[in-house]
Amino acid sequence: MANIILCTHNSGGVGKTTLATHITGILASRIGKILLIDCDDQADSWQFYAKTLPSKDNIFYEVSNDLTIYENKAKDKISKTRLKEYDNIILDIDSPLANTVQLIVNNHPDVFLIRCTLSLVCLASSESDWRV
């Protein structure tokens, strides 16, 4: 089963995409097969790796043998069979504040990263680490 890393926040411009693309780059150069899921209307994570806008919605793009990006601004479910191909899955996603906890729970992340202040990122690696 893949490790799931969730980069989320309810506001724009706080560094979700920057964090997701950097984590993706680090993992892709070191650890297994990576899937970066870009759930943003602007598709900035997609553009960072593909160097172009996606040609249509819900499209997979193989950047290299170890890195695939998936444009999913509609936040559609992806088949579990497809996800089994990857060792690590990084989600770049925003959500309304009221839905952030539900987003975390529904995606069953192994790690989630939430931009807390201009200088801090909060990490949790298990349910016992979660703070409300």
N, C-alpha and C positions, 0 to 999 in steps of 0.2 A: 504494500500500500504506500502510496506517495505521501511525502511530507507536504502539508498545506501551510503556506505562509500568506496571511491576510494583511494587506496594507490598506487601512481604511480611515476615514474621518468624515464628519458630516459637512465640512466646509471645503471650498475650493482654495487652491493656492497655498496649501499648508505643507506640501512636499510628498504626497502619497506616490505620485508617479516617479519622482526623483528617487525615492526610497525603493520602490518596486524595481525600477530599471537597474539600479546599482546592485541590489541583492541578486537579481537575475544574472547580471554580468559576472558577479563573483562566483555564484554557484555553477553557472554554465562553463566556466573555465576550470572548475575543480571537481564537481560532484554530479555525476550522472546526467540523465536526460531531464530537461527542464521545460515546463509549459508556463508561459506568462499569459495570463488572461487579462485583457484590457477591457474594462467595463465602463470606460469614460466616453462621453459623447465626442470629445475632441480627439480621441485615439492617439494621445501623445506617446504612450508606451509603444504602440504599434509603429508610429512614425520614427521613433528613436532607433528601432532595430530594422524596420523594412525600408526606411528612407522615402516612404511615400504614404499616401492615405490608403486605407483599405478600399478595394474596388466594390465591395458589397458587404452587407451585414453578415455576421456569424461565419467568418472565414478563418481557416487555419493557414498559417504561413510558416514554412520551415526555413528558419534563418541559417541553421547549420545542422549537422547530425545530432547535436546535443541540445539545440534550442528551437522551440516552436512558439510562436505567438498566436493568440486567438482573440479576434475582435468580437466582443460580446456586449455591446452597449445596451442591448435589450435585457441583459442579465438572464438569458435563457439557461435552462439546465443542460448539462453536457452528459452524454451517456457514460456510465461508469466503465464500460468496456474501453472507451476511448481514453479515459483518464488513467487506466492501468498501464498505459505505455510509458508513463513518466515517473521519475524518482522524486521530483519536487515540482509543486504547483504553486505559483505566486499569483495572487489576485490583487489587481489594482482597481479598487472600487470605492465609490462614495455611497453614502446612504443618509437619509434624513436622520437627525439625532434620535428620534423615537424608535427607529428601526435598527440602530447600530448593534445593540445587544442581540437582537433576533438574527441579524446578518451573521454575527460571529457564531452563534449556536447552530444555525442552519448549515454552515460550511464546515463545521467540525475541524477547525484549524489546529495544527500542532503548535503553531506560533502565530500570534497576531500582533501587529505593529500599529499603534495608534499615535498619531502626532499629538503630543500633549501641550507643548509650549514651543517657543522658537528654538530652544536649545535641547529639549529632551524628547526621547522616544520611549514609550512604555512597552515593555516586553512581557509576555506571559507565555509559558510553555506548557501549562496544564491548567485545568479548572481550579486547582487549589491556589494558583497564583493570581487568579482574577480578583480585581478590586473594584468595587462599585462606589 
